[in-house]
Amino acid sequence: MKLLVLCEGKLRERHFREAQDAYLARLVHYAPVELREVERLRERDLPERSRVVALDQRGRESTSRELAAWLGKQLASSARGLCFVIGGADGIDAAVLARADEKLALSRLTLPHRLARVLLLEQLYRAMTILKGEPYHR
């Protein structure tokens, strides 16, 4: 199953880009992954057959192990892709939120979208290592 991280806006700060790229490089060893940046995120940007997960502070919170278990079920139960959506500074468009199959919160805190991007990639990597029984998550 392919993982797509669909983000509104571009990362301009070098330190965020480097962290993003480091986790993307790690993730490709576990699953095909693509990060796509769009200027203004619209419903038409969402892949038709993918399960869409919108990052939203009102979404479901989970521990890293719970996220890993959920991701494992998604990987095992569907050939559809999995698309994670990260909005910009003003959040996610209402039509995109309405199209989401579920909403996931990284935290109840309001996070800058560029930091949320890095946190999501790290947690996806962590989830993959948990599923594989690797020692990254101690």
Number of C-alpha atoms within 10 A of each C-alpha: 16 16 21 20 21 23 23 22 18 13 17 9 9 9 10 15 15 13 17 21 15 14 19 20 12 16 21 14 11 13 14 13 19 15 16 14 15 14 10 13 22 16 15 9 12 19 15 11 11 20 20 24 21 25 26 22 17 13 16 14 16 14 11 16 15 12 19 22 16 14 17 16 11 16 17 10 10 12 12 16 20 22 24 24 26 24 26 19 12 8 16 21 14 11 12 19 21 13 14 20 12 16 19 18 18 21 16 12 9 11 14 12 20 22 13 18 25 20 17 19 21 19 18 22 24 23 24 24 17 20 15 12 10 11 9 11 13 5
